[in-house]
Amino acid sequence: MQRSRGTRTKTRNVLKKKPRARGLSPITKGLQTFEEGEKVNIIIDPSVHKGMPFSRFHGLTGVVIGSRGAAYEVSVKDGNKTKTVVARPEHLVRNND
């Protein structure tokens, strides 16, 4: 029998909220806007399934290079390659550096 290998495999602890942060996140997280060239951290919100980037990019910092519908395109360095991650604003946090 072949085991299932979905997009959320091996993410039990990565995509887990702390007990007091459980439930839906505030609506203002989904309404935030970002400008091109702005630095953002990709912090996946497990309570919002739409527009969720792949778990490998959780915790990485990138630069917003554009928007695609309701989501944003973020350029992220993954090893020696530069990759484009498409994520909705619920999964992005403004970087203060």
C-alpha positions in Angstrom: 0.0 0.0 0.0 1.3 3.5 -0.9 1.1 6.1 1.8 -0.5 9.5 1.1 1.9 12.3 0.3 -0.3 15.5 0.3 0.9 19.1 0.6 0.6 19.1 4.4 2.6 15.9 5.2 5.1 16.2 8.1 3.6 19.6 9.2 2.0 18.5 12.5 4.2 20.7 14.6 5.1 23.3 12.0 1.4 24.2 11.3 0.2 24.1 14.8 -1.1 27.1 16.8 -0.5 27.7 20.4 -3.5 26.8 22.6 -4.5 30.5 23.3 -4.1 31.5 19.6 -6.5 28.8 18.4 -9.5 29.5 16.2 -9.8 32.0 13.3 -7.4 34.9 13.1 -8.6 38.5 13.0 -10.1 39.7 9.8 -7.6 42.6 9.6 -4.8 40.1 8.7 -6.7 39.3 5.5 -7.3 43.0 4.7 -3.6 44.1 5.0 -1.9 45.4 1.8 1.7 45.4 0.7 3.6 47.4 -1.8 6.1 46.2 -4.3 9.6 46.0 -2.9 8.4 45.6 0.7 10.1 42.9 2.8 7.7 40.3 4.3 8.0 37.2 6.5 6.0 34.1 5.4 4.3 32.9 8.5 1.6 30.3 7.6 -1.7 30.7 9.4 -3.1 27.1 9.6 -6.7 28.3 10.2 -6.8 29.8 6.7 -6.5 27.2 4.0 -6.9 29.4 1.0 -3.7 30.9 -0.5 -1.5 28.9 1.8 2.1 28.6 0.5 4.0 25.3 0.7 5.3 24.4 4.2 9.0 24.7 3.1 8.6 28.5 2.9 7.2 28.9 6.5 9.4 31.3 8.4 11.3 32.6 5.4 11.7 36.3 4.5 11.2 37.6 1.0 10.4 40.7 -1.1 7.0 41.4 -2.6 7.4 41.5 -6.4 3.7 41.9 -7.4 0.2 40.9 -6.8 -1.9 38.1 -8.3 -5.6 38.5 -7.7 -6.1 38.6 -3.9 -2.6 37.2 -3.3 0.9 38.5 -3.5 4.0 37.2 -5.3 6.9 37.0 -3.0 10.5 36.4 -4.2 12.3 34.0 -1.7 15.8 32.6 -1.8 15.7 28.8 -1.4 19.3 27.6 -1.3 21.0 29.0 -4.4 17.7 29.6 -6.3 15.3 32.4 -6.2 11.7 31.2 -6.1 8.4 33.0 -6.4 5.8 32.1 -3.7 2.2 33.1 -4.2 0.5 33.7 -0.8 -2.5 35.5 0.4 -2.0 38.3 3.0 -3.2 36.1 5.9 0.1 34.3 5.6 2.4 37.3 5.3 3.8 39.5 8.1 5.5 42.8 7.5 9.3 42.7 8.2 10.5 45.5 10.4 14.2 45.2 9.5 
